[in-house]
């Protein structure tokens, strides 16, 4: 069974010469290596659960501290009303 799996992995599709096949498999290996490095870096920089860094950031959903947008000035409202009236 192991020999059959190795044969399937080493088999090249028709039309692929040696250089093109090496380029394709090399590119796939490079993408996998970069992905592994990025995931490892994310895990390395992730704060530990229960640490002070995590506890220092308040959760907006729990504390209700979500900042609201600034209200538009009254001039903007008047201009909008004038545009609505002119459109009728």
C-alpha positions, 0 to 999 in steps of 0.5 A: 500500500505504501509503495502504491501511494508513493507511486501516485505522489511521484506520477506526473500529469501528461505534458509536464516536463521535469523543469515545469514539474519542479517549479510547480512542486517547489512553489507549492512547498514554498507556499506551505512553508510560508503558511507554516511560518505565519501561523507559528508567528501568530501563535508566538505573539498571541497573549496567554489567556488570563494575562494582564495584556488581555485583561487590560482591554475592556470588552465593548460588548460587556462594558457598553463603551462602544463609541458612537459616531459624531452627529452630522451638523445641522447644515448637513441635515438642511442640505439633505432636506432641500435635496429631498424637496427638490427631487419631488 
